[in-house]
């Protein structure tokens, strides 16, 4: 799915103007028009390099941190409360090159969340994302737990 003018502007705003994301060293490459797919790259640079010359663990995590929460907020709308609840990161290999992450949320996932929240007050959803090099070798695996509730319930 192509980017829309709105998602291009949102992406550029985050990359250039949002201090919390600019500080990660990450770069949002793509946001689908429906906010169901996001792609990020994290280069090894003077901004992300740690003491031993690899990508700093804080940059590895921070570059991927907000996306599942934002994607759910954009797709579920204002009738839902969405919060990051927990995260777990496993460092698999030192990042000595540019790494990439891809985030996907399906229509089925969104429908399932809405269905659960018809009978439950809240739901925790677990999402996994990997930071990989251009060959697909995993350097970090991150598990995010996202809390979702329907407002007024």
Buried (B, 14 or more C-beta within 10 A) or exposed (E): EEBBEEBBEBBEEBBEEBEEBBEBBBBBBBBBBBBBBBBBBBBBEEEBBBEEEBBBBEBBBBBBBBBBBBBBBBBBEEEBBBBBBEBEBEBBBBBEBBBBBBBBBEEEBBEEBBEBBEEEEBBEBEBEBBBBBEEEEEBBBBEBBBBBBBEEE
